[in-house]
Amino acid sequence: MSILEKILGPKSKYDKSLPYTYEARIRIFEDGTEHKSYISDTICGLIEHLHQNRIKPEETEIFEIYQERESPIDARLFASAARQWLFKPDICRAFEKHYPGHIQATTCSFKDRERGCLGP
């Protein structure tokens, strides 16, 4: 990583056709008035963190966070019909049509981002 990349951050974060980050919201109360949030620059990093912390897909709502809006992600893109998380390469295949031109068989536009996760 060059000095410029360290200062400005990942190039993919400046692509407005891609989410800036991802947020998983886990309800604390049934009525949805309170939730815990987990944030990651990649969907795969977020899913791995949730799985490691034994958080199930059915307990989670995931959002794409863009600079001026947020959008919920259909659970079929990150979880199987059996309610199990999808991991690489399956999650990559699931998102190919969702982000046209950004995910290919051997690479993706998100490869310049960190896969870590922040949360409670």
Salt bridges, closest charged atoms under 4 A:
ASP15 OD2 - HIS102 NE2 3.75
GLU23 OE1 - ARG25 NH2 3.04
ASP41 OD1 - LYS13 NZ 2.72
GLU48 OE2 - ARG115 NH2 2.07
GLU64 OE2 - HIS98 NE2 2.69
GLU70 OE2 - ARG25 NH2 2.89
ASP74 OD2 - ARG76 NH2 2.56
GLU96 OE2 - ARG93 NE 3.00
